Amino acid sequence: MSAKVRMISRYLLVSCGLALVSLVHASSLPADGGDPGKAYKACVDAVAKPDKAAMVALCFAKDDPWIKKANLGYFTNETFQVAVRIEWPALRLIDVKITGGQLTGDDAEISVQGTMLLQREEPTGDIVEVDRYPAKGTVKLQRKDGVWRYAGTEKLER
């Protein structure tokens, strides 16, 4: 067998092996998103309430860099809600429905749909709604120290 044929054979074995490993480790989540779905729902419920302490506890990992540099004492519940929604689009959703997802180790991607709510804080301190529209897509969560938290990346479309 020539060197070129051996190299191609090894490449195919490695490629097939990697594809098989990735298929073996991914599993479907139930329609409600399982534990990652429950964690995401608790997070968006805390944002919708708004409850600053619950948002910090339910949406962010303990070592989250944004939380570490945020001056939490500066924010009211309402202004923190606006800041969180501006920073992370998937936390703007209200009336959230989870329709399933995929789990790969400590990473989950859940399928969601709901209403996207855009707000801003006016110079007067008033919080105003800018837009509202239906959205659907995927949200990523990550398990850290046994706890699921929003991972900060998603694909949401109108």
Salt bridges, closest charged atoms under 4 A:
ASP35 OD1 - LYS38 NZ 3.98
ASP45 OD1 - LYS41 NZ 2.95
ASP63 OD2 - LYS144 NZ 2.92
ASP106 OD1 - ARG143 NE 2.82
GLU109 OE1 - LYS140 NZ 3.85
GLU122 OE2 - ARG120 NE 2.58
GLU129 OE2 - ARG132 NE 2.90
ASP131 OD2 - ARG158 NH2 3.31
